[in-house]
């Protein structure tokens, strides 16, 4: 409405000046009165798309006269917009004292909270002038000064955050509580110390003058941080100096991560603050965090040489190892902090550059693992052992190969590092390079004499290690250098087993392209083939590709083997039966020939004894006559049955030679019964 009124006045101002000598202010008041008392009086509280009323626009445009006219016409002073803010919120935010007086005189509700829980009192603290806050405090009842917003912060929190020392002093004078924690557990002193402005000392001093207690100085928020932690974090040396000047301020207070303000100062490289804290550390000991790391470790890893120099210059500071046995020197090497390394070597005479942690790792191991070429070169120049072994028998070269640090590897090899060493599991540097899929490193190692088919204690080759991870570039480099894809480990697995197990289709294609046999069986009880691994892993694409290239499962191989064994056995039995029958037939023919040559001796007619003739190939002999046979004996029965096949008369007539070939007597077993 104000905009419309001003637009009308500006359009007709020349005409009115010519005929009516009125000022612009008088014209605006008259037009406003006409608009409000005209045919649409509801326009006085009409809202725009943000829910703002004409009164709010008067505040934003600083139109006090229009605001007075609206209020006289009955405009609502406590109507809120879509953010639940009233005209008083906007006035407090702008710090307009005249509007504050007008609205408060019309009973504006200063306790009204917006969607963030902020009252006009909170917003008044943002303005540098003290007058808006003082005016609001005159209308505040007892106990209302500590009204909290959505974050449980009072106006005192806001004043401390915006570094308003006069506001803080005025609020404390009106009995504002300096010990109320907000939603993060911070009291106003935290927010006052959490400022990078040198003038923040005034705000801090105002709060501490009210209650300079040890509990207030060392109050910890919900993450365990004291005001000193925040002052150190912001690098505000003046505030740090002020806080530590109080006797009860703890320099070694731990936060929830067991870090002291000294740790924070070292981590951020605040050398002057480090010196100040060391001088005011009355405990005489250097604290360590939950991992046993001292502030010196923190400064060393961040390459703050000046800060490290301050630490080493203090008599209470030593390079103590952490819980893993790693010193600050090792931390510096692991982070590539060359300047810190030089500083520490210059400050500490007789430092053991090859000192190892609890796992046997040295500073050179740490630098090689992280790939800091300049640090590796510096350590080698200072006498670091190039082939020092950790508990796993890993040299720095192994660590570099594992992480694919090609430049470090070349530097180590140039420094006479051995490439033929193996670790406790029989792995070579090439195995570790392949496990990481580092093709360039593999090429460098093979160029320096490592065989691509070298096997570890489990019989695994670098190609199998690369296949396990599906690193096809690394696999291609290895096979181009004559790596055998058909080598089996001690359990019978090949590189194809590992690729199929993990579903790496491209790796499977590559291996089959290099003539990998698809049906190797492992040496375990299951005897799985690569296809079995693909089936177990439900890798459908790999399974289909393997089947298209002649792969078989162990079940199919067993079926084929069973059919082959049956065929071989059947042929064997047929041949055996044929041989047996052939031998019997030949023996039969031989017996016929021998029987034809055998002549039984004459027997007297009255003799009842029988001669049996045993025929042998090429000769014959007659046994002595059998004893008299008793009726019913087994031999008598057998001979009687046999004699039924021939003529008894023929026997009695002494079978002629020409008739003897017509019948035969085979006696396989002769039993004598006594």
Residue pairs with C-beta under 8 A, 6 or more apart in sequence:
1 32
1 35
1 43
1 44
1 46
1 54
1 57
1 66
2 32
2 54
2 57
2 58
2 61
2 63
2 66
3 57
4 35
5 28
5 31
5 32
5 35
5 66
6 28
8 31
9 16
9 24
9 27
9 28
9 31
13 24
13 27
16 22
16 27
22 30
25 65
28 65
28 66
29 65
29 69
32 65
32 66
32 69
32 70
33 69
33 73
35 43
36 43
36 44
36 69
36 70
36 73
37 73
41 73
41 74
43 54
44 53
44 54
44 55
44 70
44 73
44 74
44 75
45 53
45 54
45 55
45 75
45 76
45 79
46 53
46 54
47 53
47 81
50 81
50 82
50 83
51 80
51 81
51 82
51 83
52 81
53 75
53 76
53 79
53 81
53 87
54 66
54 70
54 75
55 67
55 70
55 71
55 75
55 76
55 77
55 79
55 87
56 81
56 87
56 90
57 63
58 64
58 66
58 67
58 70
58 87
59 67
59 87
59 90
59 91
59 94
59 96
59 99
60 90
60 94
62 94
62 96
62 99
64 98
64 99
64 102
67 87
67 99
67 102
68 102
71 77
71 102
71 106
77 86
77 87
77 88
77 103
77 106
77 107
77 108
78 86
78 88
78 108
78 109
78 112
79 86
79 87
80 86
80 112
80 114
83 114
83 115
84 112
84 113
84 114
84 115
85 114
86 108
86 109
86 112
86 120
87 99
87 103
87 108
88 100
88 103
88 104
88 108
88 109
88 110
88 112
88 120
89 112
89 114
89 118
89 119
89 120
89 123
91 99
91 100
91 103
91 120
92 100
92 120
92 121
92 123
92 124
92 127
92 132
92 136
93 123
93 126
93 127
94 127
95 124
95 127
95 128
95 129
95 131
95 132
96 132
97 129
97 131
97 132
97 135
100 132
100 135
100 136
101 135
104 110
104 135
104 136
104 139
110 119
110 120
110 121
110 136
110 139
110 140
111 119
111 144
111 147
112 119
112 120
113 119
113 149
116 149
116 150
117 148
117 149
117 150
117 151
118 149
118 150
119 147
119 149
119 155
120 136
121 133
121 136
121 137
121 140
121 145
121 147
121 155
122 147
122 149
122 153
122 155
122 158
124 132
124 133
124 136
124 155
125 133
125 155
125 158
125 159
125 162
125 164
125 167
126 158
126 162
127 133
128 164
130 164
130 166
130 167
130 170
133 155
133 159
133 167
133 170
133 171
134 170
137 145
137 170
137 171
137 174
140 174
145 154
145 155
145 171
145 174
145 175
145 176
146 154
146 155
146 156
146 176
146 177
146 180
147 154
147 155
148 154
148 180
148 182
151 182
151 183
151 184
152 180
152 181
152 182
152 183
153 182
153 183
154 176
154 177
154 180
154 188
155 167
155 171
155 176
156 168
156 171
156 172
156 176
156 177
156 178
156 180
156 188
157 180
157 182
157 186
157 187
157 188
157 191
159 167
159 168
159 171
159 188
159 203
160 168
160 188
160 189
160 190
160 191
160 192
160 203
160 207
161 191
161 192
161 194
161 195
163 192
163 195
163 197
163 199
163 200
163 203
164 203
165 199
165 202
165 203
165 205
165 206
168 188
168 192
168 203
168 206
168 207
169 206
172 178
172 206
172 207
172 210
178 187
178 188
178 189
178 207
178 210
178 211
178 216
179 187
179 211
179 216
179 219
180 187
180 188
181 187
181 221
184 221
184 222
184 223
185 220
185 221
185 222
185 223
186 221
187 216
187 219
188 207
189 204
189 207
189 208
189 216
189 217
189 219
189 227
190 219
190 221
190 225
190 227
190 230
192 200
192 203
192 204
192 207
192 227
193 200
193 204
193 227
193 228
193 230
193 231
193 234
193 236
193 239
193 243
194 227
194 230
194 231
194 233
194 234
195 203
195 234
195 236
195 239
196 234
196 235
196 236
197 236
198 236
198 238
200 236
200 238
200 239
201 238
201 239
201 242
204 227
204 239
204 242
204 243
205 242
207 216
208 216
208 217
208 246
212 246
213 248
214 248
214 249
217 226
217 227
217 228
217 243
217 246
217 248
217 249
217 250
218 226
218 228
218 248
218 249
218 250
218 253
219 226
219 227
220 226
220 253
220 255
223 255
223 256
224 254
224 255
224 256
224 257
225 255
226 250
226 253
226 255
226 261
227 243
228 240
228 243
228 244
228 249
228 250
228 251
228 253
228 261
229 253
229 255
229 261
229 264
231 239
231 240
231 243
231 261
232 240
232 261
232 264
232 265
232 268
232 270
232 273
232 277
233 264
233 268
235 268
235 270
235 273
237 270
237 272
237 273
237 276
240 261
240 273
240 276
240 277
241 276
243 249
244 251
244 276
244 277
244 280
251 260
251 261
251 262
251 277
251 280
251 281
251 282
251 283
252 260
252 262
252 281
252 283
252 285
252 287
253 260
253 261
254 260
254 287
257 289
257 290
258 288
258 289
258 290
259 289
260 287
260 295
261 277
262 274
262 277
262 278
262 281
262 286
262 287
262 295
263 287
263 289
263 295
263 298
265 273
265 274
265 277
265 295
265 307
266 274
266 295
266 296
266 298
266 299
266 302
266 304
266 307
266 311
267 295
267 298
267 299
267 302
268 302
269 299
269 302
269 304
269 306
269 307
270 307
271 304
271 306
271 307
271 309
271 310
274 295
274 299
274 307
274 310
274 311
275 310
278 310
278 311
278 314
278 316
278 317
281 316
284 316
285 316
286 294
286 295
286 296
286 316
286 317
286 318
286 320
287 294
287 295
288 294
288 320
288 322
291 322
291 323
291 324
292 321
292 322
292 323
292 324
293 322
293 331
294 317
294 320
294 322
294 328
295 311
296 308
296 311
296 312
296 317
296 319
296 320
296 328
297 322
297 326
297 327
297 328
297 331
299 307
299 308
299 311
299 328
299 340
300 308
300 328
300 329
300 331
300 332
300 335
300 337
300 340
300 344
301 328
301 331
301 332
301 334
301 335
301 337
302 335
302 337
303 332
303 335
303 336
303 337
303 338
303 339
303 340
304 340
305 337
305 339
305 340
305 342
305 343
308 328
308 332
308 340
308 343
308 344
309 343
309 347
311 317
312 343
312 344
312 347
312 348
313 347
319 327
319 328
319 329
319 344
319 348
319 351
320 327
321 327
321 357
324 357
324 358
324 359
325 356
325 357
325 358
325 359
326 357
326 361
326 366
327 355
328 344
329 341
329 344
329 351
329 353
329 355
329 363
330 355
330 357
330 361
330 362
330 363
330 366
331 337
331 366
332 340
332 341
332 344
332 363
333 341
333 363
333 364
333 366
333 367
333 372
333 375
333 379
334 363
334 366
334 367
334 369
334 370
335 370
335 372
336 367
336 370
336 372
336 374
336 375
337 375
338 372
338 374
338 375
338 378
341 375
341 378
341 379
342 378
344 351
345 351
345 353
345 382
353 362
353 363
353 379
353 382
353 383
353 384
354 362
354 363
354 364
354 383
354 384
354 385
354 388
355 362
355 363
356 362
356 388
356 390
359 390
359 391
359 392
360 388
360 389
360 390
360 391
360 392
361 390
362 384
362 385
362 388
362 390
362 396
363 379
363 384
364 376
364 379
364 380
364 384
364 385
364 386
364 388
364 396
365 388
365 390
365 394
365 396
365 399
367 375
367 376
367 379
367 396
367 408
368 376
368 396
368 397
368 399
368 400
368 405
368 408
368 412
369 396
369 399
369 400
369 402
369 403
369 405
370 403
370 405
371 400
371 403
371 405
371 407
371 408
372 408
373 405
373 407
373 408
373 411
376 396
376 408
376 411
376 412
377 411
380 386
380 411
380 415
386 395
386 396
386 397
386 412
386 415
386 416
386 417
387 395
387 396
387 397
387 417
387 418
387 421
388 395
388 396
389 395
392 423
392 424
393 421
393 422
393 423
393 424
394 423
395 417
395 418
395 421
395 429
396 412
396 417
397 409
397 412
397 413
397 417
397 418
397 419
397 421
397 429
398 421
398 423
398 427
398 429
398 432
400 408
400 409
400 412
401 409
401 429
401 430
401 432
401 433
401 436
401 438
401 441
401 445
402 432
402 433
402 435
402 436
403 436
404 433
404 436
404 437
404 438
404 440
404 441
405 441
406 438
406 440
406 441
406 444
409 441
409 444
409 445
410 444
413 419
413 444
413 448
419 428
419 429
419 445
419 448
419 449
419 450
420 428
420 449
420 450
421 428
421 429
422 428
422 456
425 456
425 457
425 458
426 455
426 456
426 457
426 458
427 456
428 445
428 450
428 454
428 456
428 462
429 445
429 450
430 442
430 445
430 446
430 450
430 452
430 454
430 462
431 454
431 456
431 460
431 462
431 465
433 441
433 442
433 445
433 462
433 474
434 442
434 462
434 463
434 465
434 466
434 471
434 474
434 478
435 465
435 466
435 468
435 469
436 469
437 466
437 469
437 471
437 473
437 474
438 474
439 471
439 473
439 474
439 476
439 477
442 462
442 466
442 474
442 477
442 478
443 477
443 481
446 452
446 478
446 481
452 461
452 462
452 463
452 478
452 479
452 481
452 482
452 483
453 461
453 463
453 482
453 483
453 484
453 487
454 461
454 462
455 461
455 487
455 489
458 489
458 490
458 491
459 487
459 488
459 489
459 490
459 491
460 489
461 483
461 484
461 487
461 489
461 495
462 478
462 483
463 475
463 478
463 479
463 483
463 484
463 485
463 487
463 495
464 487
464 489
464 493
464 494
464 495
464 498
466 474
466 475
466 478
466 495
467 475
467 495
467 496
467 498
467 499
467 504
467 507
467 511
468 498
468 502
469 502
470 499
470 502
470 504
470 506
470 507
471 507
472 504
472 506
472 507
472 510
475 495
475 507
475 510
475 511
476 510
479 485
479 510
479 514
485 494
485 495
485 496
485 511
485 514
485 515
485 516
486 494
486 515
486 516
486 517
486 520
487 494
487 495
488 494
488 520
488 522
488 523
490 523
491 522
491 523
491 524
492 520
492 521
492 522
492 523
492 524
493 520
493 522
494 516
494 517
494 520
494 530
495 511
495 516
496 508
496 511
496 512
496 516
496 517
496 518
496 520
496 530
497 520
497 522
497 528
497 529
497 530
497 533
499 507
499 508
499 511
499 530
499 542
500 508
500 530
500 531
500 533
500 534
500 537
500 539
500 542
500 546
501 533
501 534
501 536
501 537
502 537
503 534
503 537
503 539
503 541
503 542
504 542
505 539
505 541
505 542
505 545
508 530
508 542
508 545
508 546
509 545
512 518
512 549
518 529
518 530
518 531
518 546
518 549
518 550
518 551
518 552
519 529
519 530
519 531
519 550
519 551
519 552
519 557
520 529
520 530
521 527
521 528
521 529
521 554
521 557
522 528
522 529
526 532
526 554
527 554
527 557
528 536
528 554
529 551
529 552
529 553
529 554
529 557
530 546
530 551
531 543
531 546
531 547
531 551
531 552
531 553
532 553
532 554
534 542
534 543
534 546
535 543
535 553
552 560
590 617
591 615
591 664
591 666
592 661
592 664
594 615
594 616
594 617
594 618
594 619
594 620
595 615
595 660
595 661
595 664
596 657
596 660
596 661
597 620
598 613
598 615
598 620
598 660
599 657
599 660
600 611
600 613
600 622
600 654
600 655
601 611
601 622
602 654
603 609
603 611
603 625
603 654
605 652
607 625
608 628
609 625
609 626
609 627
609 628
610 625
610 626
610 629
610 639
611 622
611 623
611 624
611 625
611 626
612 622
612 623
612 626
612 665
612 667
612 670
613 620
613 621
613 622
613 623
613 665
614 620
614 621
614 622
614 623
614 667
626 635
629 635
629 636
629 639
630 636
633 673
634 671
634 673
635 670
635 671
635 673
642 665
643 651
645 663
646 663
646 665
650 659
